[in-house]
């Protein structure tokens, strides 16, 4: 069931919604789609608002840096970009995600395919 929505579909939509621009520093070029909160449930894995488009530098040298200070700085930037209210909403969903049925996942995949065609 978890593989009904391919990671590349989610990633493509996160990047497309950002206009192929890093949502933190504004760089263009190759972007990564990063899950803001861990993808511990199908819901958080597929939730577009749980994603942010990041350039290589912001992703690898910021949020995934071996230096926890760099991670904290980037985490604060993501929180500032998304806004406190949205981060609180995502955090609540992380702790109590709705359970998705196979049919619901298939519907999300269908919606994502349609959205990808629009970008």
N, C-alpha and C positions, 0 to 999 in steps of 0.2 A: 504494500500500500504506500509506503514512504516514497517510492520511486515514481509514482504516477505523475508527479510534476518534476520534470528534469531541472537540475540545478542551472543549466544554461538558459532555460526559459526565464527563470526568476532573475538571474544575473543580467540577461539582456534587457529585461524590462526595467530593472533598477537603473542601469546605465542610460537607457533611452529616456526615462522620465527625467533624468538629470541633464538631458541635452548633451550627453557625452562630454560633460565638464565635471572635474573634481568638485564635489560639493563643499570642500573645505578650503582649498587653495585656488581653485579656478583653472588649474591646468587642463589642457586638452590632450588627446592622444589615447594610448591604451589605458583603460580604467579597469579597476577591480570592483566587484559588487561585494560589499562587506555586510554581514549580519551584525546589527548593533547589539542585540541580545542573543545569547546562545540559541542555537537551533535544536533545542532539546525536545521539541514537539513538532508534529507535522504542521501545526498552525503557525508557529514562529518561523519555521523553515520557509513557508510559502507566503507569509505576510509581507507585502511590498513595503509597507511603512517601517518594517524592521530592517530595511536595507538602506545603504548609503553608497553612492558611487565615489570611489577614492582613486587618486593617481597612485602610481607605484610608491612614490616617496611617502605620501601620507599613510598608505596601507602598511607597507613593509617596514618603513623606518619610523613610523608613528605608532599606530595601534598595535602592531605586531613586533615592535622593537624589543630587543632583549633588555633594554633599559626601562625599568618600570616608570621612571620619571617622564620619559618620552611617551609611554603608553598613557599615563595620567593626563599629560598635556593634550594629547590627541582626543582622549575620551572627553575632556572638558570642552574641546572645540566642537565635537560632535553634539554634545549636549546643548551647547549654545546655539548651534545651527538648527537643531530639531526643535528646541524650545522645551522649557521645563514641563509644561502641560503634556506634550506629546511623549516625552521621556517617561513621565509618571504613568501614562496610559499603557505604554509598551511594557513597563515594569510590572504593572498589574496583570497584563495578559501573559507575561512570562511565567508568573506564579500561578495563574489559573487559566490556562489556555482552553478554549473550547475544543472538544473532541470532534474531529472531522471524520465523517463516514467516507467510504470509497466513492459514493456518488457525489458527495460535496467536493472531494478532491478532483474528480473528473470535471465537475462544473468549473472549478477554479482554473484548471488547465485549459478548458475551452475558452474561458474569459481571457486568459493570458495570451493564447494564440491570437485571438481577435485583437487584443491591445497591441501585440507586436506588429500586426499587419497595419495598424494605424500610425505607427511611428516610422 
